[in-house]
């Protein structure tokens, strides 16, 4: 048992010996049971990663993932289970991804294409590489200065519990290729947006401004990127040249879908509580952390709340499709259901490590409810944050409705070691921390689903976080 598991096991004992927080005994018992012995979440994430595996958006594999999830939800007692289809522009990675420094220090580098990357010409493309330490250095490059060259973009991302360095380093991936293309670059490679030092490139989406033709764009593993930077330092001013060969492509419109299911409440006139995650993953991993675990957590929590007694409000789970390649499912769900009021939205999409902070966007407008939730989750080691909740990527409908949002912040210290890499596998999930997530979610969802009054009473509605521009 690792240190975190030991700490959470001690927390479990403390929970059992702590006086009730004022919530119903049935909800307290359900949360305690989730912390001690939940099996639903592990059953979900183990099942979908084993029986389906990688679930690239808009492909047959993602469709199998939706079918698997629907069967699981129905078997567990969810009702109104459905696959709500939508069409999307679909990108696939191809089967060639090679990078080789050809001068002055010839050797291969590991690379993966970024989502929306164009293909290189058959046989690859070879050009001089221009080194940019940050995306801001790239922005400052003169127009046309990269004509016929490959842009390489670095960053200095570091691990952080709150994952904040993703917002700091992410633009190198989200917009770097588009900026480079607008300045004449024939291709872009970036230092992977991640914090590990395995030879696993981190993929993820990139974007190109309107009117800018997409170019090949790839991510180098961190060790290979740092090796490339050392080559620049040793080249003595001589050009560093790179051959890049990739064959991703856009295949046009294909069908994806959002999986939904409900635990029906006793008062159908009250707006439901919406729990969100995303069902798709990138092609290079089975997506245990991102976001199989999130779908497992929200579904398990809904079941534990039901075990405490039928809630007042309906609990709806949204397993959104095609999040990774552009929030297609989130947008489609909002378009289809915008006239159906949502009481509050919560998303799990940051792995499976412990929840450490609770935020809402009603801390000031509904302080009694905020404080009540904060008191109820304190025994799980969860603090009350002062940030305004912005909601996860798949909660567009709640932001569009200017509704209530809760963020249950997970420990992201190791999340970006795994994010969008082949290492995003089931063995990385700590079952003890997974159960802590389910317990916290059970308590929070149980409180919200049994709240008779309006949850948001004029609180702030922040815009979607910038990172949602590129997942």
FILORO-904857 format. One record per residue (C-alpha): y, z, x; residue in one letter; residue number from 1. Coordinates in Angstrom, 2 decimals. Example, Ala and Ser with C-alpha at 12.3 -4.5 7.8 and 13.67 -1.06 7.14 Angstrom:
2
((-4.50; 7.80; 12.30); A; 1)
((-1.06; 7.14; 13.67); S; 2)
This chain:
471
((0.00; 0.00; 0.00); X; 1)
((3.38; -1.00; 1.48); X; 2)
((6.43; 1.24; 1.62); X; 3)
((8.01; -0.26; -1.51); X; 4)
((4.77; 0.11; -3.45); X; 5)
((4.47; 3.72; -2.33); X; 6)
((8.01; 4.43; -3.43); X; 7)
((7.39; 2.88; -6.82); X; 8)
((4.14; 4.77; -7.23); X; 9)
((6.10; 7.97; -6.65); X; 10)
((8.64; 6.72; -9.19); X; 11)
((5.83; 6.22; -11.68); X; 12)
((4.84; 9.88; -11.28); X; 13)
((8.47; 10.92; -11.65); X; 14)
((8.73; 8.91; -14.86); X; 15)
((5.79; 10.73; -16.37); X; 16)
((7.27; 14.10; -15.53); X; 17)
((10.86; 13.37; -16.58); X; 18)
((12.30; 14.49; -19.90); X; 19)
((12.90; 11.77; -22.46); X; 20)
((16.25; 9.97; -22.25); X; 21)
((16.88; 10.03; -25.97); X; 22)
((15.05; 6.79; -26.75); X; 23)
((12.18; 6.84; -29.20); X; 24)
((8.97; 8.43; -27.92); X; 25)
((7.12; 5.20; -28.70); X; 26)
((9.46; 3.12; -26.52); X; 27)
((9.33; 5.72; -23.73); X; 28)
((5.53; 5.60; -23.92); X; 29)
((5.46; 1.80; -23.87); X; 30)
((7.69; 1.64; -20.80); X; 31)
((5.57; 4.26; -19.07); X; 32)
((2.42; 2.30; -19.87); X; 33)
((4.01; -0.85; -18.44); X; 34)
((4.90; 0.94; -15.22); X; 35)
((1.43; 2.42; -14.84); X; 36)
((-0.95; -0.24; -15.99); X; 37)
((0.61; -3.43; -17.34); X; 38)
((-1.79; -6.35; -16.96); X; 39)
((0.03; -8.98; -19.03); X; 40)
((2.46; -10.06; -16.30); X; 41)
((-0.16; -10.43; -13.59); X; 42)
((-2.44; -12.25; -16.02); X; 43)
((0.31; -14.79; -16.74); X; 44)
((1.46; -15.51; -13.18); X; 45)
((-2.05; -15.49; -11.75); X; 46)
((-3.22; -17.82; -14.49); X; 47)
((-0.45; -20.42; -14.33); X; 48)
((-0.44; -20.61; -10.53); X; 49)
((-4.23; -20.89; -10.41); X; 50)
((-4.92; -23.20; -13.35); X; 51)
((-1.80; -25.38; -13.18); X; 52)
((-0.15; -24.94; -9.78); X; 53)
((3.09; -26.81; -8.90); X; 54)
((5.05; -27.97; -11.96); X; 55)
((7.62; -30.59; -10.94); X; 56)
((10.11; -31.21; -13.75); X; 57)
((9.42; -34.15; -16.03); X; 58)
((5.91; -34.79; -14.71); X; 59)
((2.40; -34.47; -16.07); X; 60)
((2.01; -31.24; -14.09); X; 61)
((4.95; -29.63; -15.88); X; 62)
((3.48; -30.76; -19.22); X; 63)
((0.21; -29.02; -18.32); X; 64)
((2.21; -25.90; -17.51); X; 65)
((3.84; -25.94; -20.94); X; 66)
((0.49; -26.41; -22.66); X; 67)
((-0.98; -23.54; -20.65); X; 68)
((1.94; -21.24; -21.49); X; 69)
((1.75; -22.05; -25.21); X; 70)
((-1.93; -21.21; -25.29); X; 71)
((-1.29; -17.94; -23.44); X; 72)
((1.54; -16.89; -25.76); X; 73)
((-0.46; -17.67; -28.89); X; 74)
((-3.49; -15.81; -27.60); X; 75)
((-1.32; -12.73; -26.95); X; 76)
((0.04; -12.68; -30.50); X; 77)
((3.39; -14.49; -30.22); X; 78)
((4.29; -16.48; -33.33); X; 79)
((6.31; -19.66; -33.88); X; 80)
((5.07; -20.89; -30.51); X; 81)
((6.32; -24.41; -29.90); X; 82)
((7.10; -27.03; -27.27); X; 83)
((10.56; -28.41; -28.03); X; 84)
((10.74; -31.78; -26.25); X; 85)
((13.73; -33.41; -24.60); X; 86)
((14.21; -36.43; -22.37); X; 87)
((15.49; -36.21; -18.81); X; 88)
((16.21; -38.37; -15.78); X; 89)
((13.28; -37.71; -13.48); X; 90)
((13.18; -37.66; -9.67); X; 91)
((9.92; -37.43; -7.72); X; 92)
((9.56; -36.64; -4.00); X; 93)
((7.21; -39.39; -2.86); X; 94)
((4.56; -38.85; -0.22); X; 95)
((6.40; -39.56; 3.03); X; 96)
((8.69; -37.05; 4.73); X; 97)
((9.11; -37.46; 8.49); X; 98)
((11.89; -36.72; 10.94); X; 99)
((11.85; -37.38; 14.68); X; 100)
((14.48; -36.90; 17.34); X; 101)
((14.36; -40.11; 19.38); X; 102)
((16.89; -39.15; 22.06); X; 103)
((17.58; -37.33; 24.28); X; 104)
((14.65; -34.94; 23.65); X; 105)
((12.06; -36.89; 21.67); X; 106)
((9.98; -34.79; 19.28); X; 107)
((9.05; -34.42; 15.62); X; 108)
((10.84; -32.08; 13.19); X; 109)
((9.56; -30.82; 9.84); X; 110)
((11.52; -32.03; 6.83); X; 111)
((11.32; -32.25; 3.04); X; 112)
((13.47; -34.39; 0.74); X; 113)
((16.11; -32.73; -1.42); X; 114)
((16.06; -33.31; -5.15); X; 115)
((18.00; -36.48; -6.09); X; 116)
((17.71; -37.80; -2.53); X; 117)
((17.50; -41.56; -2.13); X; 118)
((14.73; -43.14; -0.09); X; 119)
((15.19; -44.49; 3.40); X; 120)
((14.50; -48.18; 3.98); X; 121)
((10.80; -48.92; 4.48); X; 122)
((9.86; -47.71; 7.95); X; 123)
((12.76; -45.25; 8.10); X; 124)
((16.30; -45.19; 9.38); X; 125)
((17.48; -44.30; 12.89); X; 126)
((21.02; -43.29; 13.73); X; 127)
((23.20; -40.96; 15.76); X; 128)
((23.50; -37.46; 14.32); X; 129)
((26.85; -35.72; 13.87); X; 130)
((26.67; -31.90; 13.91); X; 131)
((28.68; -29.86; 11.38); X; 132)
((28.43; -26.08; 11.62); X; 133)
((29.52; -25.61; 8.01); X; 134)
((30.10; -27.72; 4.93); X; 135)
((33.82; -27.01; 5.34); X; 136)
((33.72; -28.75; 8.74); X; 137)
((32.14; -31.72; 6.99); X; 138)
((34.85; -31.69; 4.32); X; 139)
((37.48; -31.88; 7.07); X; 140)
((35.94; -34.95; 8.72); X; 141)
((38.15; -38.06; 8.41); X; 142)
((37.28; -40.69; 5.84); X; 143)
((34.93; -43.27; 7.28); X; 144)
((34.16; -41.17; 10.35); X; 145)
((30.46; -41.01; 9.52); X; 146)
((29.92; -44.71; 8.94); X; 147)
((26.46; -45.64; 10.15); X; 148)
((25.64; -42.05; 11.19); X; 149)
((23.49; -39.16; 9.98); X; 150)
((25.27; -35.90; 9.09); X; 151)
((23.56; -32.64; 10.02); X; 152)
((24.93; -29.54; 8.24); X; 153)
((24.22; -25.97; 9.35); X; 154)
((25.09; -22.51; 7.97); X; 155)
((24.58; -18.82; 8.76); X; 156)
((22.75; -17.51; 5.71); X; 157)
((21.42; -13.95; 5.97); X; 158)
((19.14; -11.83; 3.76); X; 159)
((20.94; -9.73; 1.14); X; 160)
((19.65; -7.45; -1.60); X; 161)
((21.88; -9.14; -4.15); X; 162)
((21.19; -12.64; -2.84); X; 163)
((24.92; -13.22; -2.35); X; 164)
((24.48; -15.33; 0.78); X; 165)
((23.01; -18.06; -1.40); X; 166)
((26.45; -18.67; -2.82); X; 167)
((27.86; -18.60; 0.73); X; 168)
((25.41; -21.07; 2.29); X; 169)
((24.26; -23.07; -0.75); X; 170)
((27.04; -25.72; -0.74); X; 171)
((25.47; -27.24; 2.37); X; 172)
((22.67; -28.35; 0.05); X; 173)
((24.40; -28.59; -3.30); X; 174)
((27.23; -30.90; -2.26); X; 175)
((26.77; -31.67; 1.45); X; 176)
((24.95; -34.98; 1.04); X; 177)
((27.50; -36.23; -1.48); X; 178)
((30.41; -35.40; 0.83); X; 179)
((28.68; -37.04; 3.78); X; 180)
((27.91; -40.16; 1.74); X; 181)
((31.56; -40.43; 0.67); X; 182)
((32.53; -40.50; 4.37); X; 183)
((30.09; -43.29; 5.21); X; 184)
((26.96; -41.41; 6.32); X; 185)
((23.68; -43.29; 6.01); X; 186)
((21.69; -40.05; 5.59); X; 187)
((22.04; -36.26; 5.68); X; 188)
((19.80; -33.50; 6.96); X; 189)
((20.59; -29.82; 6.51); X; 190)
((19.41; -26.51; 7.86); X; 191)
((17.28; -25.24; 4.98); X; 192)
((19.03; -22.83; 2.63); X; 193)
((16.77; -19.89; 3.38); X; 194)
((16.25; -16.82; 5.52); X; 195)
((12.71; -17.16; 6.87); X; 196)
((11.68; -18.53; 10.24); X; 197)
((8.51; -20.32; 9.22); X; 198)
((8.13; -24.05; 9.69); X; 199)
((8.52; -24.50; 5.95); X; 200)
((11.53; -26.52; 4.82); X; 201)
((13.26; -25.24; 1.67); X; 202)
((13.81; -28.04; -0.84); X; 203)
((16.19; -27.88; -3.81); X; 204)
((18.64; -30.05; -5.65); X; 205)
((21.58; -31.92; -4.18); X; 206)
((24.23; -33.96; -5.96); X; 207)
((26.41; -37.02; -5.46); X; 208)
((29.89; -37.47; -6.97); X; 209)
((30.43; -40.16; -9.56); X; 210)
((30.86; -43.47; -7.84); X; 211)
((29.13; -42.38; -4.62); X; 212)
((25.80; -44.08; -3.94); X; 213)
((23.06; -41.54; -3.16); X; 214)
((21.76; -41.49; 0.42); X; 215)
((18.58; -40.03; 1.91); X; 216)
((18.92; -36.25; 2.14); X; 217)
((16.43; -33.85; 3.66); X; 218)
((16.10; -30.20; 4.64); X; 219)
((14.77; -29.14; 8.05); X; 220)
((12.87; -25.88; 8.45); X; 221)
((15.03; -23.18; 10.03); X; 222)
((13.16; -23.25; 13.38); X; 223)
((13.47; -27.04; 13.55); X; 224)
((17.14; -26.93; 12.61); X; 225)
((17.84; -24.37; 15.31); X; 226)
((15.92; -26.53; 17.78); X; 227)
((18.10; -29.50; 16.84); X; 228)
((21.21; -27.38; 17.44); X; 229)
((19.94; -26.42; 20.89); X; 230)
((19.48; -30.10; 21.64); X; 231)
((23.15; -30.72; 20.87); X; 232)
((24.06; -27.90; 23.27); X; 233)
((21.90; -29.39; 26.05); X; 234)
((22.73; -33.06; 25.46); X; 235)
((25.84; -32.89; 27.62); X; 236)
((27.80; -35.11; 25.29); X; 237)
((25.11; -37.77; 25.03); X; 238)
((24.28; -38.94; 21.49); X; 239)
((21.46; -37.19; 19.64); X; 240)
((19.59; -39.74; 17.56); X; 241)
((17.17; -39.13; 14.69); X; 242)
((14.68; -41.26; 12.80); X; 243)
((14.26; -40.21; 9.16); X; 244)
((11.58; -41.65; 6.88); X; 245)
((11.26; -40.52; 3.22); X; 246)
((10.28; -42.26; -0.02); X; 247)
((11.46; -40.21; -3.02); X; 248)
((12.56; -42.13; -6.08); X; 249)
((14.08; -41.91; -9.53); X; 250)
((11.52; -42.96; -12.16); X; 251)
((13.83; -43.07; -15.17); X; 252)
((13.57; -41.08; -18.39); X; 253)
((10.52; -38.92; -18.97); X; 254)
((9.78; -36.11; -21.40); X; 255)
((10.05; -32.43; -20.59); X; 256)
((10.27; -29.53; -23.00); X; 257)
((11.14; -25.91; -23.68); X; 258)
((8.36; -23.51; -24.68); X; 259)
((9.42; -20.87; -27.22); X; 260)
((7.63; -18.02; -28.93); X; 261)
((8.61; -14.95; -30.93); X; 262)
((7.82; -11.36; -31.71); X; 263)
((9.17; -11.28; -35.25); X; 264)
((11.55; -8.46; -36.15); X; 265)
((11.79; -6.60; -39.43); X; 266)
((15.27; -7.94; -40.23); X; 267)
((15.37; -11.75; -39.98); X; 268)
((19.09; -11.74; -40.80); X; 269)
((19.97; -10.17; -37.46); X; 270)
((20.45; -12.53; -34.49); X; 271)
((17.51; -12.39; -32.07); X; 272)
((17.30; -11.11; -28.52); X; 273)
((16.70; -14.07; -26.18); X; 274)
((14.58; -13.60; -23.04); X; 275)
((14.62; -16.55; -20.66); X; 276)
((12.87; -17.92; -17.59); X; 277)
((11.91; -21.42; -16.45); X; 278)
((8.45; -22.95; -16.51); X; 279)
((8.94; -25.68; -13.88); X; 280)
((8.75; -25.37; -10.11); X; 281)
((9.29; -27.73; -7.21); X; 282)
((6.31; -29.89; -6.23); X; 283)
((5.65; -28.11; -2.91); X; 284)
((4.44; -24.74; -4.24); X; 285)
((2.82; -23.18; -7.32); X; 286)
((6.05; -21.31; -8.07); X; 287)
((4.80; -17.73; -8.20); X; 288)
((8.19; -16.18; -7.39); X; 289)
((10.25; -19.09; -8.77); X; 290)
((9.70; -18.69; -11.63); X; 291)
((6.16; -17.90; -12.71); X; 292)
((6.90; -14.22; -12.24); X; 293)
((10.00; -14.42; -14.42); X; 294)
((8.06; -15.93; -17.33); X; 295)
((5.38; -13.29; -16.80); X; 296)
((7.90; -10.43; -16.85); X; 297)
((9.75; -11.46; -20.01); X; 298)
((6.55; -12.19; -21.94); X; 299)
((4.91; -8.93; -20.89); X; 300)
((8.01; -6.94; -21.82); X; 301)
((8.13; -8.47; -25.29); X; 302)
((4.49; -7.46; -25.81); X; 303)
((5.13; -3.87; -24.70); X; 304)
((8.09; -3.57; -27.06); X; 305)
((5.88; -4.78; -29.89); X; 306)
((3.29; -2.14; -28.97); X; 307)
((6.00; 0.48; -29.49); X; 308)
((6.44; -0.73; -33.06); X; 309)
((7.79; -3.87; -34.70); X; 310)
((11.41; -4.16; -33.55); X; 311)
((14.41; -4.56; -35.83); X; 312)
((15.48; -7.86; -34.27); X; 313)
((13.23; -10.77; -33.41); X; 314)
((12.51; -11.14; -29.71); X; 315)
((12.44; -14.79; -28.67); X; 316)
((11.13; -15.97; -25.32); X; 317)
((12.46; -19.22; -23.85); X; 318)
((10.36; -20.72; -21.07); X; 319)
((12.81; -23.46; -20.17); X; 320)
((11.74; -26.79; -18.76); X; 321)
((13.28; -28.75; -15.91); X; 322)
((15.60; -26.05; -14.59); X; 323)
((15.23; -26.90; -10.93); X; 324)
((16.45; -30.48; -11.16); X; 325)
((19.54; -29.86; -13.26); X; 326)
((19.19; -27.22; -16.00); X; 327)
((17.94; -29.89; -18.39); X; 328)
((16.06; -27.43; -20.59); X; 329)
((18.90; -24.94; -20.76); X; 330)
((21.31; -27.64; -21.86); X; 331)
((18.83; -29.11; -24.36); X; 332)
((18.14; -25.71; -25.91); X; 333)
((21.83; -25.02; -26.36); X; 334)
((22.43; -28.45; -27.89); X; 335)
((19.55; -27.96; -30.34); X; 336)
((20.25; -24.35; -31.34); X; 337)
((23.97; -23.82; -30.81); X; 338)
((24.49; -22.94; -34.48); X; 339)
((21.83; -20.20; -34.35); X; 340)
((23.51; -16.97; -33.26); X; 341)
((21.94; -15.04; -30.36); X; 342)
((22.50; -11.28; -30.15); X; 343)
((22.10; -11.01; -26.37); X; 344)
((20.54; -13.04; -23.57); X; 345)
((18.64; -11.85; -20.48); X; 346)
((16.89; -13.94; -17.81); X; 347)
((14.34; -13.23; -15.09); X; 348)
((14.59; -15.83; -12.31); X; 349)
((14.83; -14.04; -8.97); X; 350)
((11.25; -13.35; -7.96); X; 351)
((9.08; -10.31; -8.60); X; 352)
((10.57; -7.54; -6.47); X; 353)
((11.98; -4.41; -8.10); X; 354)
((14.96; -4.28; -10.43); X; 355)
((17.66; -2.20; -8.75); X; 356)
((20.83; -2.73; -10.82); X; 357)
((21.81; -3.22; -14.44); X; 358)
((24.94; -5.19; -15.39); X; 359)
((26.29; -6.33; -18.75); X; 360)
((29.36; -8.12; -20.05); X; 361)
((29.95; -5.34; -22.60); X; 362)
((30.47; -2.40; -20.22); X; 363)
((34.09; -2.06; -21.40); X; 364)
((33.87; -3.48; -24.93); X; 365)
((30.74; -1.54; -25.94); X; 366)
((30.60; 1.34; -23.46); X; 367)
((28.28; 3.48; -25.57); X; 368)
((25.54; 0.84; -25.52); X; 369)
((26.04; 0.08; -21.84); X; 370)
((25.81; 3.77; -20.94); X; 371)
((22.76; 4.22; -23.15); X; 372)
((20.89; 1.43; -21.38); X; 373)
((22.02; 2.69; -17.97); X; 374)
((20.70; 6.17; -18.75); X; 375)
((17.38; 4.78; -19.98); X; 376)
((16.67; 2.77; -16.81); X; 377)
((17.93; 5.28; -14.25); X; 378)
((14.48; 6.87; -13.99); X; 379)
((13.15; 3.56; -12.69); X; 380)
((15.56; 3.65; -9.76); X; 381)
((18.00; 1.25; -11.45); X; 382)
((21.72; 1.83; -10.98); X; 383)
((24.51; 0.91; -13.39); X; 384)
((26.57; -1.88; -11.87); X; 385)
((30.25; -2.64; -12.29); X; 386)
((29.86; -6.43; -12.12); X; 387)
((30.28; -8.51; -15.25); X; 388)
((26.94; -10.08; -16.18); X; 389)
((26.94; -13.88; -16.04); X; 390)
((23.40; -14.54; -17.27); X; 391)
((20.72; -16.71; -15.72); X; 392)
((20.65; -20.48; -15.44); X; 393)
((18.69; -20.96; -18.65); X; 394)
((21.10; -19.01; -20.86); X; 395)
((23.60; -21.81; -21.48); X; 396)
((23.36; -21.18; -25.22); X; 397)
((24.62; -17.60; -24.86); X; 398)
((27.51; -18.61; -22.63); X; 399)
((28.33; -21.50; -24.96); X; 400)
((28.39; -19.04; -27.88); X; 401)
((30.46; -16.58; -25.83); X; 402)
((27.81; -13.96; -26.49); X; 403)
((26.40; -10.80; -24.93); X; 404)
((24.64; -10.96; -21.57); X; 405)
((22.60; -8.55; -19.48); X; 406)
((21.64; -9.04; -15.83); X; 407)
((18.72; -7.02; -14.47); X; 408)
((19.29; -7.57; -10.77); X; 409)
((16.15; -7.80; -8.65); X; 410)
((15.88; -7.00; -4.96); X; 411)
((16.46; -10.35; -3.27); X; 412)
((16.00; -9.23; 0.33); X; 413)
((12.97; -11.45; 0.86); X; 414)
((13.50; -13.93; -1.98); X; 415)
((15.05; -16.60; 0.21); X; 416)
((12.18; -16.37; 2.68); X; 417)
((10.06; -17.95; -0.08); X; 418)
((12.51; -19.87; -2.29); X; 419)
((11.57; -23.55; -2.71); X; 420)
((9.00; -23.44; 0.12); X; 421)
((5.22; -23.92; 0.27); X; 422)
((5.04; -20.13; 0.77); X; 423)
((5.95; -19.42; -2.88); X; 424)
((2.39; -18.34; -3.69); X; 425)
((0.72; -15.58; -5.68); X; 426)
((-0.14; -13.41; -2.68); X; 427)
((3.57; -12.74; -2.14); X; 428)
((3.80; -10.79; -5.40); X; 429)
((3.49; -7.01; -5.12); X; 430)
((1.76; -5.86; -8.36); X; 431)
((3.50; -2.46; -8.26); X; 432)
((6.97; -4.00; -8.09); X; 433)
((5.98; -6.51; -10.76); X; 434)
((5.07; -3.64; -13.10); X; 435)
((8.39; -1.92; -12.38); X; 436)
((10.13; -5.08; -13.59); X; 437)
((8.09; -5.06; -16.79); X; 438)
((8.83; -1.37; -17.39); X; 439)
((12.59; -1.83; -16.95); X; 440)
((12.59; -4.91; -19.16); X; 441)
((10.53; -3.10; -21.80); X; 442)
((13.09; -0.32; -22.01); X; 443)
((16.12; -2.62; -22.07); X; 444)
((14.66; -5.12; -24.52); X; 445)
((13.38; -2.31; -26.74); X; 446)
((16.85; -0.79; -26.98); X; 447)
((18.57; -4.13; -27.65); X; 448)
((15.97; -5.33; -30.16); X; 449)
((16.45; -2.16; -32.20); X; 450)
((20.26; -2.16; -32.08); X; 451)
((21.54; -2.56; -35.62); X; 452)
((25.18; -3.18; -34.71); X; 453)
((26.85; -6.10; -32.99); X; 454)
((26.10; -5.87; -29.26); X; 455)
((29.15; -7.74; -27.96); X; 456)
((32.46; -6.58; -29.35); X; 457)
((34.95; -8.79; -27.61); X; 458)
((33.78; -8.40; -24.03); X; 459)
((34.52; -10.89; -21.24); X; 460)
((32.55; -14.13; -21.13); X; 461)
((32.40; -15.34; -17.53); X; 462)
((31.71; -18.93; -16.57); X; 463)
((28.30; -19.81; -15.21); X; 464)
((27.94; -18.86; -11.54); X; 465)
((28.70; -21.72; -9.09); X; 466)
((25.11; -21.67; -7.82); X; 467)
((24.03; -23.14; -11.15); X; 468)
((25.58; -26.43; -10.06); X; 469)
((22.50; -26.88; -7.90); X; 470)
((19.32; -24.88; -8.07); X; 471)
